[in-house]
Each structure stands twice: as structure tokens, then as C-alpha cells.
């Protein structure tokens, strides 16, 4: 019976942590903090943010190493060329050969 209570407590704790999402909250705090003008390399908060960012990058390399390495290598590549601009054909009904072409 104590094992069942332990498993139930673990499930409830896991659910609560999953709903709270502490990793996302910490990353959001670091991202918001680093953008402030008063946060410089001489402050403790800047260094705490760097630790959070290092943990996030390490987690990315652990969870998806090939994709993360590919994205890291190509982060400064120029964007792909844009497609051609569509041109409006004023004679589209005649070329379509439908009912509109007979009326025109």
C-alpha cells in the first residue's frame, strides 16, 4: 500500500510540475532580464542569465543533437530567394475556355 501512495504522489507531483513549467518560466525570466539596459556583464543577473542559456543550449544538444548542430551551423546563412511575383492576366476568362469566354 505505501508503494501505491508513493506512485500516486509521484504522478501528482509530475503533473503539477508539468503544468507549472518551471523551465519555460526560468528561460522567459532570463530572456526578459538580459534585454534590460541596466543589466551588464558586471551584474550578477547577467551571469545568472548566461547559466540559464547554457543549460538550455545543453538540453537542446542532448535532446536533438543532429538537428541542433545543423541549425547552429546554418544560423547565419542568407534566406532562400523569394519566388516569382504572380502577374494578373487580364485575359484569363478567354484562355480558360468556359462560359465566361463565350459571353465576352
Secondary structure, DSSP 8 states (H G I E B T S, - for coil): -HHHHHHHHHHHHHHHHHHH-HHHHHHHHHHHHHTSTT--TTSHHHHHHHHHHHHHHHHHHHH-HHHHHHHHHTTT-------------TTHHHHHTSHHHHH-
